[in-house]
Amino acid sequence: MKQIDLSLYRRIILFTGAGMSAESGVPTYRGKGGVWSRYDYQEYACQAAFERDPEKVLRFHELRRRTVLDCHPHDGHRLIAAMPEVCLITQNIDGMHQRAGSRDVVELHGSLWRLRCERCGAGKEDFGRSYETLRCDCGNWLRPAIVWFGDLLDEAVMHEASELISACDLFVSIGTSGAVWPAAGFPALARRAGAYCIEINPEPSGTISYDLVIREPASKALSRLFDMK
């Protein structure tokens, strides 16, 4: 495999999905063994469920947080965190990139480690196996600040991601199926920008024709693709 010289590119985008975290043992959401093959999202991951029984939904998300904390970033996460001058966009809500040392991550679907109040608009960072509190200072239930089924993506976050990708000259898709819209359109957006496009994924994604396709796990492929010495 020919290594990529990062110094040849001005604007580098790394776009990660569930496959990136699955290598650390974080359960995926779709497919065999995925979270939503074992749990009904209508009971645990939509606004209607939260309105019916907010404490039940919050306790379920505590379980998800504990599962994630029992997993750890792999070499691929750490290599990305050490890469200079790259923009990292992720579909993952598990915070694994941040635990590996990445900063300023664009989180398309929110984070398991944030809560928000839908009454007063307050936001709260909350990292731990259990929530510090289930209620806002105003007395309202706090909601996990993640994109649930039926939710619209945050327009400002999507705009930021689209602007970054529209200006990139190297786009690396890592561990994402390319099946979830509108993020599924990101590779084509990078292609229109004239970027060199790479896919790292053990399974075919069925999206655009990439310039380079690597059918390996992220930790192995990234270390071979980028010379960080």
Sequence and secondary structure as in RCSB ss.txt:
>XXXX:A:sequence
MKQIDLSLYRRIILFTGAGMSAESGVPTYRGKGGVWSRYDYQEYACQAAFERDPEKVLRFHELRRRTVLDCHPHD
GHRLIAAMPEVCLITQNIDGMHQRAGSRDVVELHGSLWRLRCERCGAGKEDFGRSYETLRCDCGNWLRPAIVWFG
DLLDEAVMHEASELISACDLFVSIGTSGAVWPAAGFPALARRAGAYCIEINPEPSGTISYDLVIREPASKALSRL
FDMK
>XXXX:A:secstr
   B GGG SSEEEEE HHHHHTTT   SSSTT HHHHS HHHHSBHHHHHH HHHHHHHHHHHHHHHHTS   H
HHHHHHH SSEEEEES  S HHHHHT  S EETTEEEEEEEETTT  EEE  SSS S SB TTS BEEEEE  BT
    HHHHHHHHHHHHT SEEEEES  S STTGGGHHHHHHHTT EEEEE SS   SS  SEEE S HHHHHHHH
B   
